[in-house]
Structures are given as C-alpha cells and as structure tokens.
Amino acid sequence: MRKIALIVIFILLTLSTQIGGVVYLISIFVVKKNKKQYRLKRFLVFTVIYLFATYLIVPYTAPIFGRVKIKNASTIQSHNFLTKLMNRNYVSPELEDVIVEISEEISVKYPEIQLIYLDANFPFFDGFPLLPHLSHNDGKKIDIAFIYNGENGSPTNDKPSNSGYGVFEEPKENEFNQTENCKEKGAWQYDYPKYLTFGTNSNLTFNQTATKKLIELFVQNKNVKKIFIEPHLKQRMNLTSSKIRFQGCKAVRHDDHLHVQVN
C-alpha cells in the first residue's frame, strides 16, 4: 500500500505542477524513512527544493523548450498565485509578445484594468497535458479572464470566482444555449468548471463593452490564430471575425473566460 501511495502522489504532483513528482522523488532520496520525524523533514525538503526549482531554475531552463515565463507587469497579472506556484504560467515567446502588446493596448482605453490571465502552459515538453485542459500543451494557448464591473459600476480587476473559472455569463432566453445542446449530446463534462470556482464573488457584473474591446484587440493581432468563446456571447457582442470559434462539445464551456492561441 505504501508503494501505491507513493506512486499516486508522484503522479498527482507531476500532473498538477509538471516538476512536483521529480522533486518528490528527490525528497524521498534525501530523507530516508529511518530518520526521526521523516515525514515532516521530507515535506520541508520537498517545499524548499520545489520553491527553489520553480522560481530559480525552471524560468531559466524553459526557453530551451521554447517557453518563457509570463513576466509580471503593471498591465499583466495572473488571477491566482497558484497559477505561478504550479508552473502553469509559461507560453511561447510569440504568445508572450501578443499578451504584452494587448495588455498595453487595453490599458490605454481602460487605465485601471490589467490583462488578467488564468491557465497558460507548463514550462517543458510539447504534448504534456495541462489538466483539465485538452489543448494547453504546446505553449501556444492561454486563458484570459473577462472584464467585470465592481459594485460601483466601474471596471475592476476582480473576477467572480477565486479560480477564474466556473461563474458563467449565461445565455439569455433569446440566445442559443450551447451548454444544453452539448449536454443533450452526452457531453456531461461541458459545464463542470462550475465545481472549480473555489469561492465566488456575486458583487460583480459582466462588462460587455470592455470585454468586447479586449476580444477585438486579440482579433486584430496578426499572430492570433483562434479565439474560443460561447456562441451566444459572440452573437451578443456582435463579433464576426472567423478567428472567433466554438471549441466543440468535447471541451468545456467558454462563457467564463476567453481562450486565445497563436500560430
């Protein structure tokens, strides 16, 4: 049972952080089971090595694999610190150029707004899955949060869920309900992000005007290949670009965030 537990921990740490499984094996090797309080010591060793690797090794080795760490800036920020802690904030240099450019452009129109990103990619190896996403595996994809208004009616950097996912801008009665359509076809997972909010903030409202402007800036960028949002939002915001597409029922709904990918 102990071996099975070790294997499970290794797999979970690898799938969630990419480097965590390797660091866990190192901590097991460094702290032997026969030492007093070995579990606590192993945890401390794991934490130190993991943080050292995440912040001082991985950012400098990721470029070998064609990825760069998204840099903090006055116009760019991750929604959740776990995105950075879990190494889910890596993109290709081309995609980083795009989000830097868009962040600066949107700040001209909305100086109080930052470009808030959610999950991007892991630092190493094309094809390595960034669960639960299906396609964030080559450095070319990133999820961008919608823009919302705060209680005072002004644009805010706050988001309606702690994870950035799972609070949907639902279709209205006169709009096509893609979620119902997909679930009727057997796509049970289509709206499961509603279970991954990790807490919500009901005092925010969707800022359609600012979000549309953000999407239009991505559309206008020549390096952006695809943008995924739900069909009812594309219709509601009168967006007509062929770059804006439906992601398919095998994925999850995109009326809580924007998926952007480059060539």
C-alpha positions as CSV (number, residue, x, y, z in Angstrom):
1,M,0.0,0.0,0.0
2,R,2.9,2.4,0.8
3,K,4.3,1.9,-2.7
4,I,0.9,2.5,-4.3
5,A,0.6,5.7,-2.2
6,L,4.0,7.0,-3.3
7,I,3.1,6.3,-7.0
8,V,-0.2,8.1,-6.6
9,I,1.5,11.1,-5.0
10,F,4.1,11.2,-7.7
11,I,1.5,11.1,-10.5
12,L,-0.7,13.8,-8.9
13,L,2.3,16.1,-8.3
14,T,3.5,15.6,-11.9
15,L,0.2,16.1,-13.5
16,S,-0.6,19.3,-11.4
17,T,2.8,21.0,-11.5
18,Q,4.9,19.1,-14.0
19,I,8.1,19.2,-11.8
20,G,6.5,18.2,-8.5
21,G,6.8,14.4,-9.0
22,V,10.6,14.6,-9.6
23,V,11.1,16.9,-6.6
24,Y,9.1,14.4,-4.5
25,L,11.4,11.6,-5.5
26,I,14.4,13.7,-4.6
27,S,13.0,14.4,-1.2
28,I,12.4,10.7,-0.6
29,F,16.0,10.0,-1.6
30,V,17.4,12.8,0.6
31,V,15.3,12.0,3.7
32,K,15.3,8.3,4.5
33,K,12.4,6.6,6.2
34,N,14.5,5.6,9.2
35,K,15.1,9.2,10.3
36,K,13.1,10.6,13.1
37,Q,10.1,12.7,12.0
38,Y,11.0,11.7,8.4
39,R,7.6,12.8,7.1
40,L,7.9,16.4,8.4
41,K,11.6,16.6,7.2
42,R,10.6,15.2,3.8
43,F,7.9,17.7,3.5
44,L,10.3,20.6,4.4
45,V,12.9,19.3,1.9
46,F,10.3,19.0,-0.8
47,T,9.0,22.5,-0.2
48,V,12.5,24.1,-0.2
49,I,13.6,22.2,-3.4
50,Y,10.2,22.8,-5.1
51,L,10.3,26.6,-4.5
52,F,13.9,26.8,-5.5
53,A,13.3,25.0,-8.7
54,T,10.0,26.9,-9.5
55,Y,11.5,30.3,-9.1
56,L,15.2,30.0,-9.7
57,I,15.7,27.0,-12.1
58,V,12.6,26.5,-14.3
59,P,12.4,30.1,-15.6
60,Y,15.9,29.8,-17.0
61,T,15.6,26.3,-18.4
62,A,12.2,26.7,-20.0
63,P,13.5,28.7,-23.0
64,I,15.4,25.6,-24.1
65,F,12.0,24.0,-24.7
66,G,10.6,27.1,-26.4
67,R,8.7,28.5,-23.4
68,V,9.1,31.7,-21.4
69,K,7.6,32.6,-18.0
70,I,5.0,35.4,-18.3
71,K,6.5,38.4,-16.6
72,N,4.7,40.4,-14.0
73,A,4.0,43.9,-15.3
74,S,1.8,46.9,-14.4
75,T,-0.6,45.8,-17.2
76,I,-0.4,42.0,-16.8
77,Q,-1.1,39.8,-13.8
78,S,-2.2,36.2,-13.1
79,H,-5.6,35.9,-11.4
80,N,-4.4,33.4,-8.8
81,F,-1.0,33.0,-7.3
82,L,-1.4,29.2,-7.7
83,T,-1.0,29.6,-11.4
84,K,2.6,30.8,-10.9
85,L,3.3,28.5,-8.0
86,M,2.2,25.4,-10.0
87,N,4.2,26.4,-13.1
88,R,1.1,27.0,-15.2
89,N,2.3,30.4,-16.5
90,Y,4.5,29.6,-19.4
91,V,4.0,30.4,-23.0
92,S,5.9,30.6,-26.3
93,P,7.8,33.9,-26.9
94,E,5.4,34.7,-29.6
95,L,2.4,34.4,-27.3
96,E,4.1,36.5,-24.7
97,D,4.6,39.3,-27.2
98,V,0.9,39.1,-28.0
99,I,-0.3,39.4,-24.5
100,V,2.2,42.2,-23.6
101,E,1.0,44.1,-26.7
102,I,-2.7,43.6,-25.9
103,S,-2.3,44.4,-22.3
104,E,-0.7,47.8,-23.2
105,E,-3.4,48.5,-25.7
106,I,-6.3,47.7,-23.4
107,S,-4.7,49.9,-20.7
108,V,-4.9,52.9,-23.0
109,K,-8.7,52.5,-23.1
110,Y,-9.1,51.3,-19.5
111,P,-6.1,52.6,-17.5
112,E,-7.4,50.9,-14.3
113,I,-7.5,47.5,-16.0
114,Q,-4.8,44.8,-16.2
115,L,-4.9,41.9,-18.6
116,I,-5.7,39.0,-16.2
117,Y,-4.7,35.6,-17.3
118,L,-5.7,32.2,-16.0
119,D,-4.1,28.9,-17.1
120,A,-1.4,29.0,-19.8
121,N,1.0,26.1,-20.2
122,F,3.7,24.1,-18.4
123,P,7.3,25.0,-19.0
124,F,8.5,21.8,-20.6
125,F,7.7,19.3,-23.4
126,D,5.1,19.7,-26.2
127,G,2.3,17.3,-25.7
128,F,2.5,17.2,-21.9
129,P,-1.1,17.8,-20.7
130,L,-2.1,20.8,-18.5
131,L,-5.1,19.2,-16.9
132,P,-8.0,19.7,-17.1
133,H,-7.4,21.5,-20.4
134,L,-7.3,19.5,-23.6
135,S,-5.0,21.7,-25.7
136,H,-2.8,23.7,-23.4
137,N,0.3,21.6,-24.2
138,D,2.5,23.5,-26.6
139,G,3.0,26.9,-25.2
140,K,0.6,28.5,-27.8
141,K,-2.6,28.7,-25.7
142,I,-3.7,30.9,-22.8
143,D,-7.0,31.6,-21.0
144,I,-7.8,35.2,-20.4
145,A,-10.4,36.4,-17.9
146,F,-13.3,38.5,-19.0
147,I,-13.6,42.1,-17.6
148,Y,-16.2,42.9,-15.0
149,N,-17.6,45.9,-13.1
150,G,-17.4,46.2,-9.4
151,E,-20.1,47.3,-7.0
152,N,-19.6,51.0,-8.1
153,G,-20.2,50.1,-11.7
154,S,-16.7,50.8,-12.8
155,P,-14.3,48.2,-14.4
156,T,-12.4,46.2,-11.9
157,N,-9.6,43.6,-12.0
158,D,-11.6,41.4,-9.6
159,K,-13.2,38.3,-11.0
160,P,-16.4,36.4,-9.9
161,S,-14.6,33.3,-8.8
162,N,-11.3,32.6,-7.0
163,S,-10.1,30.3,-9.7
164,G,-11.3,32.5,-12.6
165,Y,-13.4,29.7,-13.9
166,G,-17.0,28.4,-13.3
167,V,-19.1,31.6,-13.0
168,F,-20.8,31.8,-16.4
169,E,-22.3,34.6,-18.4
170,E,-25.4,32.6,-19.1
171,P,-27.3,32.8,-22.4
172,K,-30.5,34.9,-22.4
173,E,-33.9,33.5,-23.4
174,N,-33.5,34.6,-27.0
175,E,-29.9,33.3,-27.3
176,F,-28.8,29.8,-28.4
177,N,-27.9,27.7,-25.4
178,Q,-24.8,25.7,-26.4
179,T,-24.5,24.1,-23.0
180,E,-27.9,22.5,-23.2
181,N,-27.1,21.4,-26.7
182,C,-23.8,19.8,-25.8
183,K,-25.2,18.0,-22.7
184,E,-28.1,16.6,-24.7
185,K,-25.4,15.1,-27.0
186,G,-23.8,13.4,-24.0
187,A,-21.1,15.9,-23.2
188,W,-21.6,15.6,-19.4
189,Q,-18.4,17.5,-18.6
190,Y,-19.3,20.6,-20.6
191,D,-20.2,22.8,-17.6
192,Y,-18.1,21.0,-14.9
193,P,-16.0,24.2,-14.2
194,K,-18.9,25.3,-12.0
195,Y,-17.5,22.9,-9.4
196,L,-14.0,24.5,-9.7
197,T,-14.7,28.1,-8.6
198,F,-13.1,27.7,-5.1
199,G,-15.4,30.5,-3.9
200,T,-17.4,33.2,-5.7
201,N,-18.0,37.0,-5.6
202,S,-21.5,37.8,-6.5
203,N,-21.0,41.6,-6.4
204,L,-19.5,41.7,-9.9
205,T,-21.3,42.2,-13.3
206,F,-20.1,41.3,-16.7
207,N,-18.7,44.3,-18.6
208,Q,-19.7,43.6,-22.1
209,T,-18.2,46.7,-23.7
210,A,-14.7,46.3,-22.2
211,T,-14.7,42.6,-22.8
212,K,-15.7,43.1,-26.5
213,K,-12.9,45.7,-26.8
214,L,-10.4,43.2,-25.4
215,I,-11.5,40.5,-27.8
216,E,-11.3,42.8,-30.8
217,L,-7.7,43.7,-29.9
218,F,-6.9,40.0,-29.9
219,V,-8.7,39.6,-33.3
220,Q,-6.7,42.4,-34.8
221,N,-3.4,40.9,-33.8
222,K,-1.9,39.1,-36.8
223,N,-0.3,36.4,-34.7
224,V,-3.6,35.3,-33.0
225,K,-5.0,32.2,-34.8
226,K,-8.0,31.2,-32.8
227,I,-10.3,32.6,-30.0
228,F,-12.8,30.5,-28.2
229,I,-16.0,31.9,-26.6
230,E,-19.5,30.6,-26.4
231,P,-21.7,31.3,-29.5
232,H,-24.2,33.3,-27.5
233,L,-21.6,35.8,-26.4
234,K,-20.2,36.1,-29.9
235,Q,-23.7,36.9,-31.1
236,R,-24.5,39.2,-28.2
237,M,-21.3,41.2,-28.7
238,N,-21.7,41.3,-32.5
239,L,-18.4,39.7,-33.1
240,T,-18.0,38.5,-36.7
241,S,-14.3,37.5,-37.1
242,S,-13.6,34.0,-38.4
243,K,-10.9,33.7,-35.7
244,I,-13.7,33.5,-33.1
245,R,-14.9,29.9,-33.0
246,F,-16.9,27.4,-31.0
247,Q,-14.5,25.0,-29.3
248,G,-16.7,21.9,-29.6
249,C,-18.7,19.8,-27.1
250,K,-15.7,17.7,-26.1
251,A,-14.2,20.7,-24.3
252,V,-15.9,22.9,-21.7
253,R,-18.0,26.0,-22.0
254,H,-16.3,29.3,-22.6
255,D,-18.6,31.9,-21.2
256,D,-16.5,32.4,-18.1
257,H,-13.2,33.1,-19.9
258,L,-11.5,33.6,-23.3
259,H,-9.2,31.1,-24.9
260,V,-6.5,32.6,-27.1
261,Q,-4.0,30.7,-29.2
262,V,-1.3,31.8,-31.7
263,N,0.1,30.1,-34.8
